[in-house]
């Protein structure tokens, strides 16, 4: 499995999610096929060390994948009965990415539709994680009030300044 040099841009502060899975090598294969992910760093996945920890990149957006390790309180969605996090993958062609993910083995939750200033759909990957796949249709974030055109600001959110 080739490791690339395509790393997410690093700032002084950044957040990179780590997805816990059962079957790390299969997960790497799925994310490559579904999203065009590239492995930029990998430990394990060998006969001597089958457990995988890897950093992946989708066009420079990074995330980590690791085999679950209950002894370290690191559980996959399969172990806890569902995921506590949804991933949001922003791409130029959400529908094509959703179709590619489904062909790779994801389950369609809902197709890309326009709402709240986004074109957004969702898939459930074979490892228990939900991915919202979309793109903003308006300049984001929309306006100073922090809400899409035609939608009221959330309670307690300051109104737009003149």
Secondary structure, DSSP 8 states (H G I E B T S, - for coil): ----S------SS----EEEESSHHHHHHHHHHHH--EEEEEE--SSS----EEEEEETTEEEEEEE-BGGGTB--HHHHTS-S-EEEEE-S-HHHHHHHHHHHT-EEEEEEEEETTEEEEEEE-TTS-EEEEEEESSSSS-TTTTS-TTS---TT------
